């Protein structure tokens, strides 16, 4: 089911839209804010960080600004090209240790135990399908013992919920044709096959327990889960209105901070966040 070329081709063609997507709307800015909040304690001066599946470099830039040295890796050559341009525009190339065109299934170009923090944001693991365990093991392998791995994936329940927040969308047609849209298949297996109306390659959508078990089995300890966006999940129009008022905006961000890592809220988010610490005794434990 996994097709590396289809994924690289998709993101080569996606181009600048990947750079723009986390700043298009107030809703997207909340999503970016929570991803950074989840990450902020694990980057900074002296940290050696891998941004795996870096896309156009949105998070790489923030990692470099924090004082970390960042290595960028992505399956798309076009996305790496954009990321390099954006880092150069921000005068941050001196904080980058390399741009690697690679597949998360095989990070053999990287040595064991070299990164303090490994970030895999933006849902690249959703595309790995049957190879997701191998990819997670590779992310952990290159992390130093005691280091942190941070992941975001598209959430099964959050993605279904997010359809209700889309404007100019025929909700009745979508939910009225569950077989055509593979709704029950996604709910039962997490897998969304190739679809004539969906431009993305096939993906696997996660729920909290599944992702947590995958990370623990692969060798992470102290796993923490979160949902992003959480309180505002699917409420795109409301987020736009709230952002126009400074006090309202600060209030909703404060509420998101307080709620997004509560276990009962994690499956609510369009994205599911997870982080854990690499065990000192080896890859699996």
N, C-alpha and C positions, 0 to 999 in steps of 0.2 A: 504493500500500500504506500510505503514511503517512496517519494520520487524527488531526489535532490535537485535534479535539473529543473523540474517544474517549479520548485520553490525559488531557486536562484533566478530563473527567468521571470517569475512573477514579481519579485522585488527589484530586479533590474528595470522592469517596465513601470513599476510603481513609483520609482524615482523620488522626486521632491515631496510627494504626498506623505511619505514616511516621516520626513523632517517636520512637515506642517501639522501632522495629525494630533499632536499633544498640545497644540496651542490654537486650534481652530475655534473652539467655543469655551465658555465658562466651565461646562461639564468636563471637557478635556483637560482644562487647567487644574481642576480639582483632582483628576486622576493623576496628573503629573506630580502635583503637590504631595499626594499620599505616597506615591512611589518613592519620592525623595525623602519624605519623613521616615519611611521604613528603612532607608539606606543610610541616613546621615551619620549615625554613630559608628559606621564601619568604613568610612573614608576619611581622609585628612592627611596632614603632613606626614611624610615618611611611609605611607601605605603603598603597597604594590597591588594594583587592581586589574583584573581581567573583566572587560565588558564583552561578554560572549553573546553573539546575536545583537551586536551594537546598533544595527540599522544605520540611520543617518547621523548618529552621534549625540542625540539630545542628552542622554545620561552621561556619556563620555565627557562632554564639556563640563558638566557639573562636578564630576569626579575629579577632573583635572583642576578646576577652579578651587577645589577643596585643599589642594596641595599634594594629592596623590599622583603617582605615576600610573598611567593607564595604558593597557594593551587592548587594542580593538580587534575583534574577530567577527566576521560575518560571512555567510554563504554567498552573498551578492556583491560582486565587484563594483557595481554601480553605487550601492549604498556605502561601501567603504570609500569610494571616491568623494561622495557628498560629505561624509563625515570628516575626511581630511581637509576639505575646503572650509568647513564650518569651524574646525579646530584652528586652522590657520587664520581665519577671520577674527577669531577671539584671542589670537596670539598665545595659543596653548600647545603648539607643536612640541615645544621643549619639554612638556610634561607627558608626552606620549612615547611609549617604548616599542611601538610597532603597529602595523596594520596587516592583519592576516586574513586571507581569503580561505576559509575552511568550513568544515562540516562538524557539527557538535558530536557526531558519533565517533569521530577520530581526531583527538587533539594531540597526536603523537609528535607534532612539531614542538610541543611544550613539555618541559621536564616536570617530574613529580614535585609537589610540595613547594611551589614557587610564589604563589599569590596569597597575600593576607586576606583579600576579599575577592570573590568571584560573583559577578552580577550577570544574570540571564533574564533580562526584562523584555517586555514587549511580546511575549507569548511564542518565542521560537520553539519551545518544547511541544506546543500543540501540533506542530507539523511533523514531529518525529515519529508519531504513530507507534508502531511496534518496536521502535528503537529508543523509546524514551528512557528506559532503564539504563541502557548503555550510555546515553548522553549524560544523564545525571552522574553516573559513575565517573565519566571523564571529567566533568566539572569538579567533582570532589577530589579526584586524583591530583589535579594541578593546584589544589588549595593546600596551604600549609596546615599541619596538625594544629588544631585550636583556632584555625581561621574560619571565616563565615562565607556561606553560599546563600545568595538571595535570588529568588526566582519569581517571575509573574507569568501566569497562564490565563487563558480565557476560561472562565467558570461556566460549567454546564447550566446551572440554574440562573446565574447572572446574565448570560447571553440570551436566554429565553426571555427573562424579565425585561431586558433592555429593548426588545422589540416593541414593547408597549410605550416606550418613550420616543420612538421615531415619529417625526412629523411627515405628513404626506405619505402615509403608509396605510395599506389596506389590512387592518388587523383581522377583520372577519375572514378575508381570503386566506391569510397566513394560518390562523388557527383553525380555519374551516377545512384546510387541506393538509392534515397532519402526515398522510402518507407521501404526498408530493414533496413536502418540505422535510421529510425524514425526522419529524419531531419525536415520534416514539422511539425511533432507532437511536437518536442522540440521547434521549433520556435513559434508555435501557443499556446502551453500550458506551456512550460518550463519543462515538465516532460519527462524523459527518462526511459521507463520501463526496466525490466530485458531483457538483450539481450545475445544471445548465444556467441557473440564475445566480449563481455565487461565483465570483471571480477567483476566490482563494483556492489553492490546492486543498485536498482532503485534510481534515484536522480532527484531533481528539480533544474533547472538552472534559475538564476535571471537576471533581467535587473535593471538598476539604479532606475527608478521610482517605480518599484514594491518593491524593498528593502527599499527605502526611506519611502514609505507609510507604510510599515509594522512596521518600527522602530518608526515612529511618532505616529501611532495608538496605539502602545504598551506602549508609555510613554516617548520617548526620544525627546529631544529638540536640536536645533543647529546641525542637522545632516549634516555631511560632507562625501562626497563620493570620491572614488579614484579608479584607475585601475592599476593592477600590473600583469606583467610588462606592461608598457604603450607604450613608444616610440619603444621598442624592442619587443613588443608583436608578437609572432609567428616567430621572426627572430632568431632562435636558432643558426644557423651556423654563422651568422654575429656576434652574441654576443661572440662566441668562439674566433673569429679572433680579435675582439676589445679588449678582456681581455688581450691579449698578449702584448699590448702596454700600458704602464702606463698612458700616457697622454690621449690616446683615451678612456681608461677605465674610467678615472676621468671625462672626458667630457661627456660620455654617462650617467654616474650616475648623474651628475649635470643636464643634460637635463631631465632625468627621474624625478628628484626632482621637477623641475619647471613645469612639464607637468601633473604628475599623478593625481593631485587633481583638475584639470580643469574639469568642468562638461561635456564638450563636448568630453573629452577623456576617461571618466570612463568606458564606455561600451566596450572600445577597449581592455582592459586588460583581460588576461585569468582568473584572479581573480578580483572580485569586492570588494573593501574595503569600510567600513562604520564605522563611530563612531558618538556617540551622548551623550548628558548629560542627566542624569535622572532628571526628573522634581521634584521639591521640594514638590509638593502637592499630591504625591501619584503615584501609578502605571500608571494610565491613566489620561489624561488631555485634 
